[in-house]
Amino acid sequence: TLLSFGVPETEAKGYLEMAGGNAELAVNLFLSMSGGTVEGPTTSIGGGSSKSEKKEKPKLINGIDFYTLVWPEPIDIPRSWTEQGLEFSKDIPLGIAQPKNGPCGVLAAVQAVLVYQCRKRKEFSKEYKFTSEDLARAITTMISIGGSSGSYKMCTWTKNVGQEITIHEAKTEEELYGLVKKNIKSFQSPGGCILLVYSAILTRTPEKIKKDMLSEGADKNHSLVISYGHPSNKNWQCSSELVSLLIRGKAGGNVGAYGQIGGQSHDWDMKLGIGLLTLDEHKSGIPVANSLKNPSAPVWILHGGDHFTTLWSNEDLKDEKDEKVTFYHFNGLAPAGPRLSTITLQATNGVAKKAPEKRADTYFKPLPGEIDSVIQAHPEDRKARPGEYETWRYEVVLAVEDKSVQGAQRPKNYPKQPVFEQGPLPTEAWRCRECYADRFKTMWFKLNPKGTTVCEGPCKKPLKECGWSFYLEFKLLPLAERIKIQRREAPKLSTILWTRWPMAKIEFNDLKDFNGQPPSS
C-alpha cells in the first residue's frame, strides 16, 4: 500500500481517489508522478530502469570511483544494507532472513543460485540445510560469472562495515573459491551482502558495467541500487541491472523479450539455469525474455513490483497441459517472512508460448458501444463479499468514436466483443465518461452530484452528451476484462505465476498456518 512507501495518509487517500479505489493503480500513479515507473521500481521490460538524477560529490572507494555506480546518493549506506549478511534463517535453514526492505534482489539471487547448484543432490529437500561450503560455492559463481579467467576480485571490510575495503585477487575460480571459503564469515556477517555486490562489480569492472547498462536502455547516471518512494521515507532497492549482474554476469536491465528500438527480439545469454518472472509483464504487455521464462532448471527469481523472492521445483518439468507440479517459494523479508511455502500448480492451459521474433502492436481500438475501461469493483460488493470477485459488479465506461485514438487493425480471428447500450440515466452521483477519458490530462477524478444534468468537470457538457459510467456483473464482461480482473484481484504470487502458466490452478498449502494469507512476493 501507499502507506508502506511513507506517503502521508491524506495524500494516500488522494491517490486512491484518482485510481477509482484500486490500491494497485494508486501505487502505480504515485510511482509515476514521483519519478518512479509504472512497471515498478526494480525491473525493466523493454528498456532500462527509471532514470536517476545526476549524482553530486561522487565518493571513492579505495581510490576507485564506483560508489555512485552502486548507490543512488553520495550519503552513508542505509542500515538495511550494512546490517544484511548472507546468514541462513534459524527457523528455515533453506533461506536467508531479511529484516529490512532493500537488498531483496541480491538475496533472491543468492537463494536461486544455491538451489540451482544443490537441487539435484539426493538429500536435497524442503528440510535441507545449506552449508557454508554451499554458500561459498554460490558466492564464487556469482562473482566469477561476469569476469574473465585470470582476474577475479573478492572484497572484505578493512575495518568498519560500509567504508574501506580490502581487495583480494585470484587467477582461477578454484583459487577464488578458496578465498571465499576462507572469508565466509565476512559474507555471513553484517555487510556481507554489500561485499558480494562490490566483488562482482570489481570482477566485471565498473567500465564494463556502465556499458552493460547503457546497452539495454539505462540512463547514463543510473545506479545498480536505486532510490524510490516518498521523499520522507525513501528505500534503496536492487535494480534489475544488479540482479542481472549476479545471475548473468552482465548488468543489462531489460528483462523483456524485445529491445527498445524497433521491437526486435531480445534475450539473456544465461550461463546458469535460472529464470525470472515479473508482475510487470501483465502491466506492460511485454513478455519476459524467453530464456528467463524458460530456464534450463525450474528455478526462478520472482519480482512482485517492489520485492524479489525465489521459486523452484525439485522435479523436472515436462511443460505439458494439465501437468501438476509441486513448487517451493521462499520470502525472507519480515514481517511476512521468513516463510517457505509449498505450492501445488496444475497447468490447466499448459505454458505460455514463446515471444514472437518481433513485437506486434496488440492494442486494438474499441468500437463504439464496446467497453473502453473497467474502473473499479462496486465498493458495497467488495465489502460484503471480500475476495469473491466473480460475484461483484464492476463500473465501466463505453467507447465512443474518437479519431485521436489509434490502434492496430483487428485480425480476422479477433473474438467478437459484446456491445452495450448506455442504459438509463443515473439516479445517484455519476462519473462523466468524457472527463474520465481525459483524467490524466485534467486531473479531474470526481463524481458529479446526484441529480445534476450537466458535468461539473472540465468538459461542462450535458449528461446525455458526455455519457456516464454504469455497473455490470462480472459474468457480462468480455473475457479479456475478466482475465484482467482475475489478475488484479488474485494473490500477487498467482498473478506472477500466470505469466508462465496462464490461469493455472494454484493451491497454497500452508494457508492454515498463516491465517489464510497467501505468500507475499
C-alpha positions as CSV (number, residue, x, y, z in Angstrom):
1,T,0.0,0.0,0.0
2,L,1.0,3.6,-0.3
3,L,1.4,3.9,3.5
4,S,4.3,1.4,3.2
5,F,6.0,3.9,0.9
6,G,5.9,6.5,3.6
7,V,3.1,8.5,1.9
8,P,1.0,10.6,4.4
9,E,-2.5,9.2,4.9
10,T,-4.3,12.2,3.4
11,E,-2.0,12.1,0.3
12,A,-2.6,8.4,0.0
13,K,-6.3,8.9,0.0
14,G,-6.0,11.4,-2.8
15,Y,-4.1,8.9,-5.0
16,L,-6.7,6.2,-4.1
17,E,-9.4,8.5,-5.3
18,M,-7.6,9.2,-8.5
19,A,-7.3,5.4,-9.1
20,G,-11.0,4.8,-8.6
21,G,-10.4,2.9,-5.4
22,N,-7.9,0.5,-6.9
23,A,-5.0,0.3,-4.5
24,E,-2.5,-1.2,-7.0
25,L,-3.3,1.5,-9.6
26,A,-2.9,4.1,-6.8
27,V,0.6,2.9,-6.1
28,N,1.5,3.0,-9.8
29,L,0.2,6.5,-10.0
30,F,2.3,7.6,-7.1
31,L,5.4,6.0,-8.5
32,S,4.9,7.6,-11.9
33,M,4.2,11.0,-10.5
34,S,7.1,10.9,-8.0
35,G,9.8,9.9,-10.5
36,G,9.4,6.1,-10.3
37,T,8.0,3.9,-13.1
38,V,4.6,2.3,-13.6
39,E,6.3,-1.0,-14.2
40,G,7.8,-0.9,-10.7
41,P,11.0,0.4,-9.2
42,T,13.2,-2.6,-9.7
43,T,12.7,-4.2,-13.1
44,S,12.5,-3.0,-16.6
45,I,10.7,-4.6,-19.6
46,G,11.7,-3.2,-22.9
47,G,14.4,-0.9,-21.6
48,G,16.5,0.3,-18.7
49,S,15.1,1.1,-15.3
50,S,13.8,4.6,-14.4
51,K,16.2,7.4,-14.8
52,S,18.3,8.6,-11.9
53,E,19.2,12.2,-11.0
54,K,22.7,13.2,-11.7
55,K,25.0,12.5,-8.7
56,E,26.9,15.2,-6.9
57,K,30.1,14.9,-4.9
58,P,31.0,11.3,-6.0
59,K,32.7,9.2,-3.4
60,L,35.7,7.0,-4.0
61,I,36.1,3.5,-2.5
62,N,39.8,2.6,-2.1
63,G,40.5,5.3,-4.7
64,I,38.1,3.7,-7.2
65,D,35.3,5.9,-8.5
66,F,32.4,3.4,-8.4
67,Y,30.5,4.5,-5.3
68,T,27.8,6.3,-7.4
69,L,27.7,3.3,-9.8
70,V,26.4,1.3,-6.9
71,W,24.5,3.7,-4.7
72,P,21.8,6.3,-5.7
73,E,23.0,9.1,-3.4
74,P,26.5,10.1,-2.1
75,I,25.5,9.6,1.5
76,D,26.0,6.9,4.1
77,I,24.7,3.5,3.1
78,P,21.4,2.7,5.0
79,R,21.3,0.1,7.7
80,S,19.1,-2.1,5.6
81,W,22.2,-2.9,3.6
82,T,25.0,-2.5,6.1
83,E,23.3,-4.9,8.6
84,Q,22.4,-7.5,6.0
85,G,24.6,-10.6,5.9
86,L,24.2,-13.8,4.0
87,E,23.2,-15.8,7.0
88,F,20.6,-18.6,6.8
89,S,17.5,-18.3,8.9
90,K,17.5,-20.2,12.1
91,D,13.9,-21.2,11.6
92,I,14.2,-22.0,7.9
93,P,17.9,-23.0,7.1
94,L,17.0,-23.2,3.4
95,G,16.7,-19.4,3.1
96,I,18.3,-16.1,4.2
97,A,16.3,-13.9,6.6
98,Q,15.9,-10.3,5.6
99,P,15.0,-8.0,8.5
100,K,14.6,-4.8,6.4
101,N,13.5,-3.8,3.0
102,G,16.2,-3.1,0.4
103,P,18.6,-5.9,-0.6
104,C,16.0,-8.4,-1.6
105,G,17.2,-8.8,-5.2
106,V,20.7,-9.8,-4.0
107,L,19.2,-12.3,-1.5
108,A,16.8,-13.8,-4.0
109,A,19.7,-14.2,-6.5
110,V,21.9,-16.0,-3.8
111,Q,18.9,-18.2,-3.0
112,A,18.3,-19.1,-6.6
113,V,22.0,-19.9,-7.3
114,L,22.1,-22.1,-4.1
115,V,19.0,-24.0,-5.1
116,Y,20.3,-24.4,-8.7
117,Q,23.6,-25.8,-7.6
118,C,22.1,-28.2,-4.9
119,R,18.7,-29.3,-6.1
120,K,20.0,-32.5,-7.8
121,R,21.5,-33.9,-4.7
122,K,19.7,-36.9,-3.3
123,E,19.4,-35.3,0.2
124,F,18.0,-32.0,-1.2
125,S,14.5,-31.4,0.1
126,K,12.4,-28.7,1.9
127,E,14.3,-29.5,5.1
128,Y,17.8,-29.3,3.5
129,K,20.3,-27.2,5.4
130,F,22.7,-25.2,3.2
131,T,26.3,-25.4,4.5
132,S,29.0,-22.7,4.5
133,E,30.6,-24.6,1.7
134,D,27.4,-24.4,-0.4
135,L,27.3,-20.7,0.2
136,A,30.9,-20.2,-0.7
137,R,30.4,-22.1,-4.0
138,A,27.4,-19.9,-4.8
139,I,29.2,-16.7,-4.0
140,T,32.2,-17.8,-6.1
141,T,29.8,-18.4,-9.0
142,M,28.2,-15.0,-8.7
143,I,31.5,-13.2,-8.5
144,S,33.2,-15.1,-11.3
145,I,30.3,-15.3,-13.8
146,G,31.0,-11.7,-15.0
147,G,34.7,-11.9,-15.1
148,S,37.4,-13.5,-17.2
149,S,39.9,-16.1,-16.3
150,G,43.0,-14.8,-14.5
151,S,41.3,-11.7,-12.9
152,Y,38.8,-12.3,-10.1
153,K,38.3,-9.9,-7.2
154,M,36.9,-10.6,-3.7
155,C,36.3,-7.9,-1.1
156,T,36.4,-7.8,2.7
157,W,35.9,-4.9,5.0
158,T,39.2,-3.4,6.1
159,K,37.8,-2.2,9.4
160,N,34.2,-0.7,9.5
161,V,31.3,-2.0,7.5
162,G,30.3,0.3,4.7
163,Q,33.7,2.0,4.5
164,E,37.1,0.9,3.2
165,I,37.5,-2.5,1.6
166,T,40.4,-4.8,1.1
167,I,40.6,-6.3,-2.4
168,H,41.8,-9.9,-2.8
169,E,42.7,-11.2,-6.2
170,A,42.5,-14.7,-7.7
171,K,43.6,-16.1,-11.0
172,T,41.3,-19.2,-11.2
173,E,37.8,-19.9,-10.0
174,E,39.1,-22.6,-7.6
175,E,41.5,-20.1,-6.1
176,L,38.6,-17.7,-5.8
177,Y,36.6,-20.4,-4.1
178,G,39.4,-20.9,-1.6
179,L,39.4,-17.2,-0.8
180,V,35.7,-17.0,-0.3
181,K,35.6,-20.1,1.8
182,K,38.4,-18.8,4.0
183,N,36.5,-15.5,4.4
184,I,33.0,-16.9,4.5
185,K,32.3,-15.3,7.9
186,S,32.7,-11.9,6.4
187,F,30.0,-12.7,3.9
188,Q,27.7,-14.1,6.6
189,S,28.2,-11.2,8.9
190,P,26.5,-7.7,8.7
191,G,27.5,-6.0,5.4
192,G,28.3,-9.4,3.7
193,C,25.6,-8.6,1.1
194,I,27.5,-5.5,0.1
195,L,30.8,-7.4,-0.1
196,L,29.2,-9.7,-2.7
197,V,28.0,-6.8,-4.8
198,Y,31.4,-5.0,-4.6
199,S,33.2,-8.2,-5.5
200,A,31.0,-8.8,-8.6
201,I,31.4,-5.2,-9.7
202,L,35.2,-5.1,-9.4
203,T,35.5,-8.5,-11.2
204,R,33.2,-7.3,-14.1
205,T,34.9,-3.9,-13.8
206,P,32.9,-0.6,-13.5
207,E,33.7,0.3,-17.1
208,K,32.0,-2.8,-18.5
209,I,29.1,-2.4,-16.2
210,K,28.4,1.1,-17.4
211,K,28.4,-0.2,-21.0
212,D,26.2,-3.1,-20.0
213,M,23.6,-0.7,-18.6
214,L,23.6,1.7,-21.5
215,S,23.4,-1.1,-24.0
216,E,20.0,-2.1,-22.6
217,G,18.5,1.3,-22.2
218,A,19.5,2.6,-18.8
219,D,20.3,6.3,-18.2
220,K,24.0,7.2,-18.1
221,N,23.6,8.2,-14.4
222,H,21.7,5.0,-13.4
223,S,22.9,3.1,-10.3
224,L,22.8,-0.5,-9.5
225,V,20.9,0.2,-6.3
226,I,18.0,2.7,-6.8
227,S,16.1,5.0,-4.5
228,Y,12.3,5.2,-4.7
229,G,9.3,6.0,-2.6
230,H,8.1,9.1,-0.8
231,P,10.8,11.8,-0.1
232,S,10.2,11.4,3.6
233,N,10.8,7.6,3.5
234,K,12.9,6.5,0.6
235,N,14.1,2.9,0.1
236,W,17.3,1.8,-1.5
237,Q,16.5,-1.3,-3.5
238,C,18.0,-3.5,-6.1
239,S,17.6,-2.7,-9.8
240,S,17.2,-5.4,-12.5
241,E,20.7,-4.5,-13.6
242,L,22.1,-5.6,-10.3
243,V,20.2,-8.9,-10.3
244,S,21.3,-9.4,-13.9
245,L,25.0,-8.9,-12.9
246,L,24.7,-11.6,-10.2
247,I,23.0,-14.3,-12.2
248,R,24.0,-13.5,-15.7
249,G,27.4,-11.7,-15.3
250,K,26.2,-8.7,-17.3
251,A,24.5,-5.6,-15.8
252,G,21.8,-5.2,-18.5
253,G,18.4,-4.5,-17.0
254,N,16.0,-5.2,-19.8
255,V,14.2,-8.4,-18.8
256,G,11.7,-8.1,-21.7
257,A,11.6,-10.1,-24.9
258,Y,12.1,-7.0,-27.1
259,G,14.7,-4.2,-27.3
260,Q,13.9,-0.5,-27.0
261,I,14.3,0.3,-30.7
262,G,12.3,-1.3,-33.4
263,G,10.7,-4.1,-31.3
264,Q,13.4,-6.6,-32.3
265,S,13.9,-9.8,-30.3
266,H,16.0,-9.5,-27.1
267,D,17.1,-12.3,-24.8
268,W,19.5,-13.1,-22.0
269,D,22.5,-15.3,-22.6
270,M,22.2,-17.3,-19.4
271,K,25.2,-19.4,-18.2
272,L,23.1,-20.6,-15.2
273,G,19.8,-22.4,-15.5
274,I,17.9,-19.6,-13.6
275,G,14.9,-17.7,-14.8
276,L,12.9,-14.6,-13.8
277,L,9.2,-13.9,-13.8
278,T,7.7,-10.5,-13.1
279,L,4.4,-8.9,-12.4
280,D,5.5,-6.1,-14.8
281,E,4.6,-8.4,-17.8
282,H,0.9,-8.0,-17.1
283,K,1.2,-4.3,-16.6
284,S,3.4,-3.5,-19.7
285,G,2.0,-6.2,-22.0
286,I,5.6,-7.1,-23.0
287,P,6.5,-10.8,-22.3
288,V,9.6,-11.6,-20.3
289,A,12.7,-12.8,-22.3
290,N,12.3,-16.4,-23.4
291,S,15.4,-17.7,-21.6
292,L,14.2,-16.1,-18.3
293,K,10.7,-17.6,-18.7
294,N,12.0,-21.0,-19.7
295,P,15.3,-21.6,-17.9
296,S,17.1,-25.0,-18.1
297,A,16.3,-25.7,-14.4
298,P,12.9,-24.9,-12.7
299,V,14.3,-22.1,-10.6
300,W,13.0,-18.6,-10.9
301,I,13.5,-15.2,-9.2
302,L,10.1,-13.6,-8.8
303,H,9.5,-9.9,-8.9
304,G,6.3,-8.6,-7.5
305,G,6.7,-4.9,-8.2
306,D,8.7,-3.8,-5.1
307,H,10.2,-7.1,-3.9
308,F,12.2,-10.1,-5.1
309,T,11.6,-13.7,-3.9
310,T,12.5,-17.2,-5.1
311,L,10.5,-20.1,-6.6
312,W,11.7,-23.6,-7.5
313,S,10.7,-27.2,-8.0
314,N,12.7,-30.3,-7.2
315,E,11.0,-32.0,-10.1
316,D,12.0,-31.8,-13.8
317,L,9.1,-30.2,-15.6
318,K,7.5,-31.6,-18.8
319,D,5.6,-28.4,-19.6
320,E,2.6,-30.3,-20.6
321,K,-1.1,-29.3,-20.4
322,D,-2.6,-30.3,-17.0
323,E,0.8,-31.1,-15.6
324,K,0.7,-31.0,-11.8
325,V,3.9,-29.7,-10.1
326,T,5.0,-29.0,-6.6
327,F,6.8,-25.8,-6.1
328,Y,8.6,-24.1,-3.1
329,H,8.5,-20.4,-2.6
330,F,10.8,-18.5,-0.2
331,N,10.4,-15.0,1.1
332,G,12.9,-13.9,3.7
333,L,11.5,-10.3,4.3
334,A,9.9,-9.6,7.7
335,P,7.2,-9.3,8.8
336,A,5.6,-11.7,6.2
337,G,8.8,-13.9,6.3
338,P,10.9,-15.8,6.6
339,R,8.3,-18.1,5.0
340,L,8.9,-21.3,3.0
341,S,5.6,-22.2,1.2
342,T,4.7,-25.3,-0.7
343,I,2.6,-24.6,-3.8
344,T,0.7,-27.0,-6.0
345,L,0.2,-25.8,-9.5
346,Q,-1.8,-27.5,-12.2
347,A,-1.1,-26.2,-15.7
348,T,-4.7,-26.3,-17.0
349,N,-3.7,-24.3,-20.1
350,G,-0.2,-25.5,-20.5
351,V,2.6,-23.0,-20.6
352,A,2.8,-19.6,-22.3
353,K,4.1,-19.5,-25.8
354,K,7.5,-18.1,-26.6
355,A,7.5,-14.5,-27.6
356,P,7.4,-13.8,-31.4
357,E,10.6,-12.7,-33.0
358,K,9.3,-9.1,-33.4
359,R,6.9,-7.3,-31.2
360,A,3.5,-6.7,-32.7
361,D,1.0,-4.0,-31.8
362,T,-1.6,-5.6,-29.6
363,Y,-3.8,-2.6,-28.9
364,F,-7.0,-2.7,-30.8
365,K,-9.1,0.4,-30.7
366,P,-12.5,-0.4,-29.1
367,L,-15.5,0.2,-31.2
368,P,-18.4,2.4,-30.1
369,G,-20.6,0.5,-27.6
370,E,-17.8,-1.8,-26.5
371,I,-16.3,-1.5,-23.1
372,D,-13.5,1.1,-23.1
373,S,-12.4,0.7,-19.5
374,V,-13.3,-1.1,-16.3
375,I,-12.9,1.4,-13.5
376,Q,-13.5,-0.4,-10.2
377,A,-15.5,-3.0,-8.4
378,H,-18.6,-1.8,-6.7
379,P,-17.5,-0.8,-3.2
380,E,-20.5,-2.4,-1.5
381,D,-19.9,-5.7,-3.2
382,R,-16.2,-5.8,-2.3
383,K,-17.0,-5.0,1.3
384,A,-19.9,-7.5,1.6
385,R,-18.1,-10.4,-0.2
386,P,-14.3,-9.9,0.2
387,G,-12.2,-12.0,-2.2
388,E,-15.3,-13.2,-4.1
389,Y,-14.5,-11.0,-7.1
390,E,-16.5,-13.1,-9.6
391,T,-19.7,-12.1,-7.7
392,W,-19.0,-8.4,-7.8
393,R,-20.4,-5.7,-10.1
394,Y,-17.9,-3.5,-12.0
395,E,-18.1,0.1,-13.0
396,V,-17.5,0.5,-16.7
397,V,-17.4,3.2,-19.4
398,L,-18.3,2.6,-23.0
399,A,-16.2,3.5,-26.0
400,V,-17.2,6.2,-28.4
401,E,-15.7,7.2,-31.7
402,D,-12.5,9.2,-31.1
403,K,-10.3,10.0,-34.1
404,S,-7.4,11.0,-31.8
405,V,-7.2,7.3,-30.6
406,Q,-5.3,5.0,-32.8
407,G,-4.9,1.2,-32.7
408,A,-3.8,-1.8,-34.8
409,Q,-6.2,-3.3,-37.3
410,R,-8.1,-6.2,-35.8
411,P,-7.1,-9.6,-37.2
412,K,-9.8,-11.7,-38.9
413,N,-9.9,-14.2,-36.0
414,Y,-10.3,-11.5,-33.3
415,P,-13.1,-12.5,-30.9
416,K,-16.3,-10.6,-31.3
417,Q,-16.7,-8.2,-28.4
418,P,-20.1,-7.6,-26.7
419,V,-21.8,-4.2,-27.4
420,F,-23.8,-2.4,-24.7
421,E,-26.3,0.4,-24.6
422,Q,-25.6,3.4,-22.4
423,G,-28.7,2.5,-20.4
424,P,-31.0,4.5,-18.1
425,L,-30.0,7.9,-16.7
426,P,-28.1,7.7,-13.4
427,T,-30.1,8.2,-10.2
428,E,-27.1,8.6,-7.9
429,A,-23.8,10.5,-8.1
430,W,-22.4,9.9,-11.6
431,R,-19.0,9.7,-13.3
432,C,-18.6,11.6,-16.6
433,R,-17.3,9.4,-19.4
434,E,-15.5,12.2,-21.3
435,C,-13.8,13.6,-18.2
436,Y,-12.8,10.1,-17.2
437,A,-11.2,9.6,-20.6
438,D,-9.1,12.8,-20.1
439,R,-8.5,12.3,-16.3
440,F,-4.7,12.2,-16.5
441,K,-4.6,15.4,-18.6
442,T,-7.1,17.3,-16.4
443,M,-6.5,15.5,-13.1
444,W,-10.3,15.5,-12.6
445,F,-11.4,12.4,-10.8
446,K,-14.6,13.5,-9.0
447,L,-18.1,12.3,-9.3
448,N,-21.0,14.6,-10.3
449,P,-23.5,15.1,-7.5
450,K,-26.8,13.3,-7.6
451,G,-29.5,15.0,-9.6
452,T,-27.1,17.1,-11.8
453,T,-27.7,17.0,-15.5
454,V,-24.5,18.9,-16.6
455,C,-21.0,17.7,-15.9
456,E,-19.2,19.9,-13.3
457,G,-15.9,18.7,-14.6
458,P,-13.7,20.3,-17.4
459,C,-16.0,19.2,-20.3
460,K,-19.1,21.1,-18.9
461,K,-21.3,19.0,-21.3
462,P,-24.9,17.9,-20.7
463,L,-25.2,14.4,-19.2
464,K,-26.8,12.9,-22.3
465,E,-23.9,14.3,-24.5
466,C,-20.9,13.4,-22.3
467,G,-22.1,10.0,-21.2
468,W,-21.7,8.3,-17.8
469,S,-20.4,5.1,-16.2
470,F,-22.5,2.2,-15.0
471,Y,-22.2,-1.2,-13.4
472,L,-22.1,-4.6,-15.0
473,E,-22.0,-8.1,-13.4
474,F,-18.6,-9.9,-13.7
475,K,-20.1,-12.6,-16.0
476,L,-21.2,-10.0,-18.5
477,L,-17.8,-8.5,-19.0
478,P,-15.7,-9.5,-22.1
479,L,-13.3,-12.4,-21.5
480,A,-10.2,-10.2,-21.7
481,E,-11.6,-7.9,-19.0
482,R,-12.5,-10.8,-16.7
483,I,-8.9,-12.1,-17.0
484,K,-7.6,-8.6,-16.1
485,I,-9.8,-8.6,-13.0
486,Q,-8.6,-12.1,-12.0
487,R,-5.0,-11.0,-12.3
488,R,-5.7,-7.8,-10.3
489,E,-7.7,-9.4,-7.5
490,A,-6.0,-12.8,-7.2
491,P,-3.0,-13.1,-4.9
492,K,0.0,-11.4,-6.4
493,L,2.0,-14.6,-6.4
494,S,-0.7,-16.3,-8.5
495,T,-0.6,-13.4,-11.0
496,I,3.1,-13.7,-11.4
497,L,2.9,-17.5,-12.0
498,W,0.2,-17.0,-14.6
499,T,2.8,-15.2,-16.8
500,R,4.3,-18.7,-17.5
501,W,1.3,-20.9,-16.7
502,P,-1.7,-19.0,-18.0
503,M,-4.6,-19.1,-15.5
504,A,-3.3,-22.3,-13.9
505,K,-4.9,-23.7,-10.8
506,I,-2.8,-22.7,-7.8
507,E,-3.1,-24.0,-4.3
508,F,-1.1,-22.6,-1.4
509,N,-0.6,-25.5,1.1
510,D,0.2,-23.5,4.2
511,L,-2.7,-21.1,4.5
512,K,-3.9,-22.6,7.8
513,D,-0.5,-21.7,9.4
514,F,-0.8,-18.0,8.2
515,N,-4.4,-17.1,8.9
516,G,-5.4,-17.8,5.3
517,Q,-2.9,-15.2,4.0
518,P,-1.1,-16.3,0.8
519,P,2.7,-16.0,0.5
520,S,4.0,-12.5,-0.3
521,S,6.0,-11.8,-3.4
